[in-house]
Amino acid sequence: MTGSDNITRDYIHPKDLHSLIEKCIEKHKVNDVFDAYSLKPVTKFEILEYFSKGHGLKYIVEDDVKKSAITGAKNDYYSNNKKAGQIGYIPEFDSIDCIMQESKYILKEKKSGLFISED
């Protein structure tokens, strides 16, 4: 069950994170901060659609789902700061690509028995 609000998040692919770290290292004496970002954030309903069509996820949308957020509601929680581009960072993957590739890896590992569960 999920609420009807369509939140947006940004998930960075491990290869893009590695690329960003490499760009920082290449600058040697950089004293700055850079937000990590993908090519494009993803909405909750795009994620649900992917898992519904690709993995058989079933879900219900309810208007009055109670939610709690200590720091306040954040429907759109991702950075628009693209300053990392100044050091040559160009993301290769968007958020849904990251979710698709990483979930396939995790599900494959779980099926093969290599996935270690803390249950």
C-alpha positions as CSV (number, residue, x, y, z in Angstrom):
1,M,0.0,0.0,0.0
2,T,1.2,3.5,-0.8
3,G,-0.1,7.0,-0.8
4,S,-1.2,8.9,-3.8
5,D,1.6,11.4,-3.6
6,N,4.1,11.0,-6.4
7,I,7.5,11.7,-4.7
8,T,10.7,12.2,-6.8
9,R,14.1,10.9,-5.8
10,D,17.5,10.7,-7.5
11,Y,19.6,7.4,-7.3
12,I,23.1,7.5,-8.6
13,H,24.5,4.4,-10.4
14,P,27.7,3.0,-8.8
15,K,29.6,3.7,-12.1
16,D,28.5,7.3,-12.0
17,L,29.5,7.6,-8.3
18,H,32.9,6.1,-9.2
19,S,33.3,8.6,-12.1
20,L,32.5,11.5,-9.8
21,I,35.1,10.4,-7.2
22,E,37.7,10.0,-10.0
23,K,37.0,13.5,-11.2
24,C,37.6,14.8,-7.7
25,I,40.8,12.9,-7.4
26,E,42.0,14.1,-10.8
27,K,41.7,17.7,-9.6
28,H,44.3,17.0,-6.9
29,K,43.9,20.2,-4.8
30,V,40.2,20.7,-5.0
31,N,38.6,22.2,-1.8
32,D,34.9,22.2,-2.7
33,V,31.7,20.2,-2.4
34,F,29.8,18.5,-5.2
35,D,26.4,16.9,-5.2
36,A,26.1,13.5,-6.8
37,Y,23.3,13.3,-9.3
38,S,22.1,11.1,-12.1
39,L,20.9,12.1,-15.6
40,K,17.3,12.3,-14.4
41,P,15.5,11.7,-11.1
42,V,12.6,9.1,-10.9
43,T,9.1,9.3,-9.5
44,K,7.6,6.7,-7.1
45,F,5.1,5.7,-9.7
46,E,7.8,5.1,-12.3
47,I,9.5,2.8,-9.9
48,L,6.2,1.0,-9.0
49,E,5.4,0.6,-12.7
50,Y,8.8,-1.0,-13.4
51,F,8.5,-3.5,-10.5
52,S,4.9,-4.2,-11.4
53,K,5.5,-4.9,-15.0
54,G,8.9,-6.5,-14.6
55,H,8.6,-8.4,-11.4
56,G,4.9,-8.8,-10.7
57,L,4.7,-6.3,-7.8
58,K,1.1,-5.7,-6.7
59,Y,0.3,-2.5,-4.9
60,I,-2.7,-0.4,-3.8
61,V,-2.8,3.4,-3.9
62,E,-4.7,4.9,-0.9
63,D,-5.4,8.6,-0.5
64,D,-5.2,8.6,3.3
65,V,-2.1,6.7,4.0
66,K,-0.6,8.1,7.2
67,K,3.0,9.1,6.9
68,S,5.5,10.6,9.3
69,A,8.7,12.6,8.5
70,I,10.6,14.1,11.4
71,T,12.3,16.7,9.2
72,G,9.1,17.4,7.2
73,A,7.6,16.1,3.9
74,K,10.0,16.1,1.0
75,N,8.1,15.2,-2.2
76,D,10.9,16.3,-4.4
77,Y,14.2,15.3,-2.7
78,Y,17.1,15.6,-5.1
79,S,19.7,18.2,-5.9
80,N,19.5,20.6,-8.8
81,N,23.2,21.6,-8.1
82,K,25.2,20.5,-11.2
83,K,28.5,22.1,-10.1
84,A,30.2,18.7,-10.5
85,G,30.0,19.3,-14.2
86,Q,32.7,22.0,-13.8
87,I,35.2,19.3,-13.0
88,G,34.1,17.1,-15.9
89,Y,31.5,14.9,-14.2
90,I,28.9,13.8,-16.7
91,P,26.5,11.1,-15.4
92,E,25.9,8.2,-17.8
93,F,22.7,6.7,-16.1
94,D,19.4,8.1,-15.0
95,S,17.8,6.9,-11.8
96,I,15.5,4.3,-13.3
97,D,18.4,2.8,-15.1
98,C,20.2,2.5,-11.8
99,I,17.2,0.9,-10.1
100,M,16.7,-1.5,-12.9
101,Q,20.3,-2.7,-13.1
102,E,21.0,-2.8,-9.4
103,S,17.7,-4.6,-8.6
104,K,18.5,-7.2,-11.3
105,Y,21.9,-7.8,-9.7
106,I,20.4,-8.0,-6.1
107,L,17.6,-10.4,-7.2
108,K,20.1,-12.5,-9.2
109,E,22.4,-12.8,-6.2
110,K,19.5,-13.7,-3.9
111,K,18.3,-16.4,-6.2
112,S,21.8,-17.9,-6.5
113,G,22.2,-18.0,-2.8
114,L,25.0,-15.5,-2.8
115,F,23.0,-12.8,-1.2
116,I,23.5,-12.5,2.5
117,S,20.4,-11.7,4.4
118,E,20.4,-10.3,7.9
119,D,17.0,-11.9,8.7
